[in-house]
Amino acid sequence: MRPEFLTLIISIQPYEREIFTLIGETSAKLGYPSYVIGGFVRDRLLARNSKDIDIVCIGDGIKLAEQVSYRLRPIPRIVVYKRFGTAMLKYKDLEIEFVGARKESYQFDSRKPAVEEGSLEDDQNRRDFTINALAISLNDDDFGTIIDPFNGMVHLEQKLIKTPLEPGKTFSDDPLRMLRAIRFASQLGFRIEDETYSALAKNKNRIKIISAERIASELGKILASTQPSIGFKKLFDTGLLGIIFPELVALSGTETKNGIGHKDNFYHTLEVVDNVARDSDNIWLRWAALLHDIAKPPTKKFDENLGWTFHGHEVLGAIMVPRIFKALRLPLDHKMKYVQKLVRLHLRPIGLTKEEITDAAVRRLVFEAGEDIDDLMLLCKADITSKNEDKKSRYRENYNRLLEKIAEIEEKDKLRNWQPPVSGEDIMNTFGIGPSKEVGQIKTAIREAILDGIIGNNKEDATAMMFREASKLGLKPKLV
């Protein structure tokens, strides 16, 4: 072992050493040799924080978890998954999962293996990558020793993703590992070993047996990495993306007509996603960046005077968002609506910068974006990817002017999360009427007058206009 790696293991937190010692002592009493294995080992060797600990023992993992919990104070609640032979408990800020060592065999049409008891070697053989097969002994005779049968330590130093066994078998057995390989490469900035990388393309069709939820989870983790384009380019190059996300692949390629071409919207999209990632950790803003131009392929047309156009792609894109979220089993709640809103509005800020910025136009933008105006503006800034530096500089200057105008309007008119100064209930009570189209007409007239700057965003002006609009409709105040 290299001394610097030993130092990293020795430098674990005191309470982590305490729990490892306790697990080791409990294992010895039960006669179950035990080991820390997988991601915790990898991350600590890379000096990355990790709070998820996997314990593998040569015996009954659930029984070991129960015995460990009895010795902790307060006694933690154990979550047991009998079907999988695992148990999980929480200790301070750690989540510790226990499992008995096992070996697995797979049927071709399923990623659910037949499982039987096995040795530590069997358990390490079933791991996805050499850097995730590293184990640390918790046993008296060799406590703290790293067991590394596949040169995972070397691969950590080389920043290399490699399967412990023949990659075709590893990926065919559990095709989700293909996405995990790309995700780790994206998260860690590692290179995928050549034979392993080739096996991704050869086995890509096996991904079809993986559930949409699992796929979406890995895509989300790639999106959450520092530079998401690394992972998405690998997904594209291996052909996996075409199977799991064909709408995104449809953005790729360029076309030239009458000497006029358009940019490759796939690589433009990845650039926008990377730009957003530099400014925000908001995963749903990153999803919005990934989908902002998703409807360009079906809206692409060539006009003799205008060249290539994608008219209405923001509207169609917003319509496509729920279908994509549903297909990927992503949440169909406010998160989806947030992404849908940003896709629908993403052209509006840039459109405003191309002309004289009026107060009314800015009011409408702030009103429609609501509390998401700041995120919309981040997406807008990220969407400035022109290779023409003069053009890019001009866009950014106009963008900054728009930001100033938004701040000015916000300060003056308070339209973010706007609530009408006069509500529908106010109108009904004043004129003694029930819910009706007249109530909606009055509310709309007041809202439009405020957005156009005809009246102020206050109760007094709105009430006066309510009476004027009601009079036009033949409504009279009820007598009190």
Sequence and secondary structure as in RCSB ss.txt:
>XXXX:A:sequence
MRPEFLTLIISIQPYEREIFTLIGETSAKLGYPSYVIGGFVRDRLLARNSKDIDIVCIGDGIKLAEQVSYRLRPI
PRIVVYKRFGTAMLKYKDLEIEFVGARKESYQFDSRKPAVEEGSLEDDQNRRDFTINALAISLNDDDFGTIIDPF
NGMVHLEQKLIKTPLEPGKTFSDDPLRMLRAIRFASQLGFRIEDETYSALAKNKNRIKIISAERIASELGKILAS
TQPSIGFKKLFDTGLLGIIFPELVALSGTETKNGIGHKDNFYHTLEVVDNVARDSDNIWLRWAALLHDIAKPPTK
KFDENLGWTFHGHEVLGAIMVPRIFKALRLPLDHKMKYVQKLVRLHLRPIGLTKEEITDAAVRRLVFEAGEDIDD
LMLLCKADITSKNEDKKSRYRENYNRLLEKIAEIEEKDKLRNWQPPVSGEDIMNTFGIGPSKEVGQIKTAIREAI
LDGIIGNNKEDATAMMFREASKLGLKPKLV
>XXXX:A:secstr
  HHHHHHHHTS HHHHHHHHHHHHHHHHHT  EEEETHHHHHHHTT    EEEEEESS HHHHHHHHHHTSSS 
  EEEETTTTEEEEEETTEEEEEEE EEEE  TT S  EEEE  HHHHHHTSSSGGGS EEE SGGGTT EE TT
 HHHHHHHTEE  SS HHHHHHH THHHHHHHHHHHHHT EE HHHHHHHHHTGGGGGGS HHHHHHHHHHHHTS
SSTHHHHHHHHHHTHHHHH HHHHTT    EETTEE   HHHHHHHHHHHHHHH   HHHHHHHHHTTTTHHHH 
EEETTTEEE TTHHHHHHHHHHHHHHHTT   SHHHHHHHHHHHHTTHHHHHHTS   HHHHHHHHHHHGGGHHH
HHHHHHHT   S HHHHHHHHHHHHHHHHHHHHHHHHH  TT   SS HHHHHHHHT  S HHHHHHHHHHHHHH
HTTSS SSHHHHHHHHHHHHHHTT      
